[in-house]
Amino acid sequence: MEPESAPENLLITVSGRDRPGLTARIFDALQGEVLDTEQTVVSGRLVQLVLLAATQFREEIGRNLTQLATELELDVEVTQTTEVSYDRNEERQRLVMLGAPMDSHAIADIARAIRDSHGNIERIARIAAYPVTAIELIVRSPNNNELRRAAATVANHRGIDISVQPVTLDRLGRHLVVLDVDSTLIQDEVIELLAQHTGTADQVAQITERAMRGELDFRSSLNERAALLAGADESVLTEVRDQIRLTPGARTLCRTLTSLGHEIALVSGGFTDVIAPIAQRLGVNHIRANTLEIENGKLTGRVVEPIVDRSGKAVALREIAADAGIPLTRTVAIGDGANDLDMLAAAGLGVAFNAKPVLQEAADASVNVPFLDSVLFLMGLSREEIESAQAMHGEDS
């Protein structure tokens, strides 16, 4: 007995100038069960694909589509196929490319990389045109590690940012987004600003250099730098706070997340007296940072225990997530330095923002453009959705 052959279906492809009611006219011309469909419009040109279980109506459908194509100047193709879907054992991955600008050869390279890792692109769409161009690809891949390595190679070669994340239901839930502060949320390093105001900039810079050479850990370098501030008036904290510059896109990031019901936390090795007012302005409710000891209106040069260091940042992320009832798979951590390594590793998505090489190598995704709100694209939001959230908030982006 011969095995039964797979049933043949009809794949309809229609393209042409978009106009109101065109989709209705296309589906009016068809008959049978719709197995799959996809539509996109780019620069006023529509492409509609429909997979039908309707081979018995092929001749009638062909006549209807020919008439429609003639009337509306459309291009129509009807083919028979036994394909229904891709192998469901292959996981779907969401690949996001960020570029300013986005070169066509970069897209060609990533498409080849997907092919070479035995993956297949299901869908491509631009999700943002500014402040960077963001392209989203939905990919089926049998080997996600190979896909990630291939994407990283393309990103390095083309000077763009690429993230690869599994398509899961976690992206739909409430998230906790945890941000480092110095050189992430803000453009400045608070300890350096304090040093400038207290005439200790050179000494602080020397301690920083020793820490970067590995001669001091974060706790030791923090205590040594804080000691240099001893005797300074506490008003220096206000002076520095007024000097701080937010990173471009920081307000948009926080307003958008707040409007959509997500939680935001600032977790920093910096100082609460400087960070808390910034958090209040941005609508951030969770803060973990260090506290400079003050006696009689003067800085003592000591940091109050417990100190928020590299491991403390990861602990803070876990504790805030638990308090908010958010699983770690729905946490995002954003930072720029080695002190953020444990925090990014603990998060569901760790993002290295204009970061040191050691952090970029360890992070799930890297963003090397100067716009903090670009992280929203990695979370699955489009520019249109961000602007809608801004409108809900009642402020411009």
Protein Blocks (a to p, Z undefined) as FASTA:
>chain_A
ZZddddddddddddddddehklmmmmmmpgcjdfbdcdddeehiacddddddffkmmmmm
mmmmmmmmmmnopaddddddfbfbdcfkbccdddddddddddfklmmmmmmmmmmnopac
fbdcdfbfbfbdcdddddddfblklmmmmmmmmmmmnopacddddddfklmmccdddddf
ehplpmbdfklmmmmmnopmmmmmmmmmmmmnopacfklmmmmmmmmmgoiafklmmmmm
mmpccdehklmmmmmmmmnopacddddfbdfklmmmmmmmnopabdcddddddeehiaeh
iacdddddfklmmmmmmmmmmmnopafklcccddfbfklmmmmmmpmbdcdehiafklmm
mpmbdcfbfbfklmmmmnopafklmmmmmmmnopaZZ
